[in-house]
Amino acid sequence: MDTKISTVIVGSGCYIPTLKVSNDDFLNHVFYDKDGTVLSKSNRDIIQQFAKITGIQERRYVSDDHVSSDIAVLAAEDALKSTGIDPESLDYIIVAHNFGDIKAGNRRSDSVPALASRVKHHLGIINPLTKAYDLTWGCAGWLQGVIQADFYIKSGNANRVMVIGSETLSRVCDPHDRDSMIYSDGAGAVILEAQQSTQPVGILSHVSKSYTDDLAYVLRMGCSYNPNFESNALFIKMNGRKLYESALKTVPLTIKDCLEKAALSISDVDKLLIHQANEKMDEAILRELFTLYGEEHRSPADIMPMTISKLGNSSVATIPTLFDLIAKGKLVNQQFTGGTNIVFAAVGAGVNMNAVAYRVPY
């Protein structure tokens, strides 16, 4: 039987910051509307409504002595430790992020040298053939890095690639915007490797899309909603309603396109690991996906494991962190076994989205 090169995840790691920030920690915030007026609802009501929609109860923030490249290194070290792989054997290190290194108390982004170069440096890798570069593609950036790794490996250009997603959104969210409660910090990493296989395993297919017509600025940078707050500072801003509506229309179709390329149907999918920014939105995407196939909707708890209630939205880190927790048996009632079909899916600023069909090797 013919053998083919498969792109397989051989290891993973993550760093979950130690500082827990509960919803109650926002009770004393002063929230403003887009027009600069203080919201009339009580903070208790705002927080309860927020939790009902997003599913978030708490999130994690980095300590003041950490920046995004620091926690990327910690996730990378965890992945290397779990595999015993020699870091000098890595052909590429791809670091997905969107805001660079931002120090506590200083909102100025620092991305030179590239965060990937910093990671390579701190890992002590000397090999000049270990190429290191950054990828900014919204919250879908880590998954796009995985797709790029698959291209490198399938073409014979690389044998082993590390893809990291790292972000410190707590440093770029407006404390006077209720959407700030969504964001969190974290880092996750995977190592992908070329393996010879006689059956389809590893990455089976992938699809990427960019909707930049009327959706390009659904996520953007803008001033604080508090008109008296740091006039020169920019914070992440989101048109949540428009993003929700567009994601509900386009993400299920993107997943379906990916499954069709892999000759799979929704009934073949064991796990959907989706970027987690809003629990209700993800559940609606799942329902719409099953509707596209005319099949009965399966329980999210069975097919779509979630960490958003405790970890919030850490952007590019949400999916690799989720994968690592399941792979290492740290998520209750969730596991991967040989032959498990996984779909990864993400949507983020741009609006960019992607999906990857993956089969765990037997």
N, C-alpha and C positions, 0 to 999 in steps of 0.2 A: 504494500500500500504506500502511496506517495506521502512524503512528509512535507510539511509547510512550516514556515516561521510564524509563530504565534507571539503576540505581545501579552505577557502575563505579569500580574502584580505578584511580586515575590516577597514583599515586606511593606510595612506601614508603621507610622508613628504619629504622635500628636503632642501638643502642649496645650493644656487647659489651664488658663490663669487661675490663681488661687483666690483672688478677691471676688467674693460673691456679692452681687448688688441686687437686692430684692425690689419688688414693685413698691413696697412701703418706703424705700429710700427716696422715692420721688415725691412723697407727700408734701414736702416743704418747698418744692420747686415752684416758680412762677411761670406758667405757660401762657404764651401769646399766640394769637391767630396770625394768619398771613398778613393781615392789614395793620399789624402792630398793636392791636388792642388785647388786653388781658382776657383770657377765656372766662366765660361767665360760670361755667360748671365748676363744682368743687373738684379738687384734685382726687378725692376718693372716688367720685363718679367717673372722672376721666380715666383713672387707673383701672377701675373695674371693667369699663367698656373696652379698654385697650387689651386687657387680659382675655376677655371673652372672644375678641376677634383674632388676636395673634397667638393665643395659647401660652404666652410668655409669663412666667412667674418670677424668674430671676435670670440674671445674665452674669458673665464673667468679664472683669476688667484686668488689664495688666498692672503690675506694680510700677511705681514711678521710675524705677531703675531699668525698665525694659522698653525696647522699641521693637518694631515689627521684625527686623532682621535677627534680633536676639532670640525671639521665640521661634522663628523659622529654623535657627540652628538647633534649638532644643528638640523640635519635631524631627529634624533630620537625624540627630543623634539617636533618638528613640527608634527610628526606622532602621538605622544601621545596626544598632545593638540587637534588635529583634531578629536580624538576618545573619549577622556575622560577616556581612559583605565588606570587603576592603574598599573604603571610599575612593582610593586611587583608581579603582576600576570603573568608576562612573564616566560615561561619555558626555553626559550633559547634566547640568543642574538648572532646572527651570523654576523660577520663583514667581508665582502669581501674586500680585498685590495691586492696590489702586492708589495708595496715598504715601508710599515710601515710609521712611523712618521719621516719626514725629515724636519729639521728646516731651515729657510732661512739662507743662507750663510754657511751651513754645510751639505754636501751631504751624510753624514753617516746615514744609516737607523737605526731606533730604533723600535724594535718590542717586547721588553720585558719590562713590562708585555704585554700580547696580547692587541691589540687595543680594542677588545671586552671587556676585563676586565677594560680598562680605561673608556670605554663608560658606563659600568655598574656602576663603581665607581662615575663618574660625574653625572649620573642620580640619585644617592643616593639610589640605590637598595640594600637592606640588605639581602633579601631572598637568602639563600645559594642554593636553588633549581633552581634559575635562572642561568643556565649554560651559560658561555660566552666563545666563541672561535673564532679564525680567520680562514679565508678560502682564500687561494691563488690559483687561477685557471685561471689566465689571465683575459682578459676582460669579459669572461663568468662566472666569479666568483660569482657575485650577483645572477644570475639566477640559478647557481648550489646550492647556499644557499637556494633559494626558493624550489628547488627540494628536498633538504635534509629536509627542514621544512615539506614538504608534507609527506615524509616517517615517520617522528616523529609523526605527527598528525594522519595519517591513521593507524599507528600501536597502537595508544592509549598511546604512550609515552609522548605526549605533547598536550596541549590544545591551547596554544598561543605562537607564535614565532615571534620575530622581526628579519628581515634580512636587513642589511645595506650594501650599496656599497659606499666606500669613497676612493678618490684618489687625490693626488696632483702631477700630471704628470709634472707640470711646474718646479718641483724641480729635475727631472731626465732626462730632455731633453737637448740635446746638442745644444747650441745656434748657433753653426756653421754648423748644419745639417738642410737642408731645411725641413725635416720631422718634425722638432721641432714645426713648425707652426700648426701641426695637434692637438697637445696635449693641454689639459685644466684641470681644477680642478673642483671638485664638490662632492656632497654627496646626496644620496637618500635612503629612507627607506620605508619598508612596514611592516605591522603587519598582520600575517596570523592566522586564528582561526579555530578551529573545529566547524562545524555546522551540525546539523542533517537536512537532506533533503530527500524528496521523489523523487526528479528529479535530473539529473546530472547538477551540478553547481560547481563553483570554479575550481580547477585544475582537468582537465579531463584526461590528459596524459602528459608524458614527455619523452624525449630521450636525452642521453648524449653520446658524442663520443670523443676519443682522437686519433689524428693522429701524432704519434711520430716517424715515420720511417724517411722520408726525410724532414719532416716539423718541427721537434722539435725546430730548431734554427732559424726559420723564424723571430721570435722576440727574441732578446737577449740583453745582456748588453755588451757594448764595449767602447773603448776610443773615445775621441772627434776626429772628422775628421780634426780638426786643430792640426797639429803635434806639435805645440808650446803651447798647452793649457792643463794645469793641467794633467800631465801624469798619475797620480794615480786615477783620477776620472773616474767613469764609468757612461755611459748614455744609455738610451734605444735606440736600433737600430732595424731597420726593413727592411726586404727584401720585399718591397711593391708589386713588380710585382708578386713574387711567392705567397705571401699571397692572392693577388687578384685572381690569377688563381685557387688556391686551394679552396678558399671560394666559387667561382662561381660554382665549380663542386660539392662540398660537402654540403654546407649549404642548398640549395634547397631540396636535398635528405633527409637531417635531418629533415627539416620542414615537408616534405611529410610523413616520417616515423611517426612523432608525430601525424599528423592529422589522419593517418590511425589507430593508436592505439586508438584514440578518436572517431573513426567511423565518421569522418568529411571529407569533400572535400574542395578544395580551394574556391568554391562558397559559403561555409558556413562561411568563415572568414570575419569578419567585420573590424578588425584592426590587422596590423602586427607591433608590437613594436620591432624593431630590433636594435641591438647595432650599434651605428653610429660612424664610423671612416672615411668613405669615401662615399659621396653621390652617386657618379657614380657607385661604387661597390654595394651599397644597391639596387639601381635601376636595375642593371644588375641581381642581385640575385632574385629580384621580377619578372623580365621578364622570367628568367629561370624557376622559380617556376610555373608560369602559363603555360609555354611550357610543363612542365612535365605532366600537366593535360589536355593538348590539348585545353585549354580555351583561350578566348580573354583576352589580357592583360588589367587590370584595371589601371586607373591613380594612380600614387603614392600618389598624394594629397588626394585621397579618402580613400585609404586603409593603407598607410604607412606614418603616421605623422612624421615630421622631426624637430629637434631642432639644428642640427649640424651647420647651418649657423651662429647662434648667440652664441652657447655654446661650439662648438668644440667637441673633443673626450675626455670625462672625464672617459674613461675606464669603470669600474664597476658601475659608477654612472649614465651612460647615460640612461639606460632603466628605473630604478626606478624614476629618475628625470622626464623623459618623462611621465611615468604613473601618477605621482603626479600632473603634470601640467594639464593633461587632466581630471583627476578625480576631480580636483578643478575648472574646467572651465576656466583655464588660458591660454589655447591654442585655438586660433581662429578657429572656424568651426570644432572643435573636441570635442566629448563627448562620455561617456559610459552610456548606459541605460541597464535595465534588459534584459538579454538574449543576450547581445553583446558577440560575440565570438572573443576572442583575442588570437593571437599567439605571444609569446615572443620568440626571437631567438638571439643568440650571438655566436661570435667566437673570440678567443683570443690566447694568447701565449700558446704554448704547442705542437701542435696546438689543443686546446680544443674547443668544440662547444656543444651547447645544444639548445633545444626548449621545450616550454611548451604551451599546449593548455589550455585555461582558459575561462570559461563562467561566465559573471557577473550575480550574483543572481537576480532573478526576484523581 
